[in-house]
Amino acid sequence: MKRKLLLFVLIALSTVSIAYAQFEEPEIEKVESSERAQFESRFGDIKWTGQGLYNPTTIDRIPTIELRSRLQAVFGEPTQTIGDLINEQNFRPGKAIQFEYWFVIDGQMPLMILDLDGPFENGLVYVGASRFIDMMPQVKRTLTRMLMSDEGDPQEFDDYFYSPERQQWYLVQYKDGEFQRDMIDRPTFN
């Protein structure tokens, strides 16, 4: 009888700790531009997926250009922009992005948030390691809370974007309280 009671208590405690762990706030650490090679080396064999990250939240209905300014407020400069990619030998216009933010969640889960359609759409694209699918909904809820709080109030930024469909370069920015996407000639990147 004592063994059954002890077993019951242990099962109950483990269930409570698992339930608690599912609702803990994940620690989200942004990967800086200078840390990209380390991140790619560490997570080079990851099987990426968006599964678990596409349950609609508030941020999926917000224009991407506004989300970029909120990401700037919370996390600073993107991990990677088109300026980081354009001078690579294997760059193709179809790989054009405006920005990418890379993260490590709880010290173990890689996550990338990127924009594929520049300032013309709503929402973002999310990819994470397939083995962490169970964590992804909570990560996205936490990101939504962070971006939609006062901490995520829009902050000024400027990026470049190339639209292969339009064969056009754009200067994309949030400046003086206004979002802008102006057609420009191809910019010069260092």
Salt bridges, closest charged atoms under 4 A:
GLU25 OE2 - ARG145 NH2 2.28
GLU32 OE1 - LYS30 NZ 3.23
ASP60 OD2 - LYS140 NZ 2.71
GLU66 OE2 - ARG70 NE 2.86
ASP84 OD2 - ARG36 NH1 3.85
ASP159 OD2 - ARG68 NE 2.67
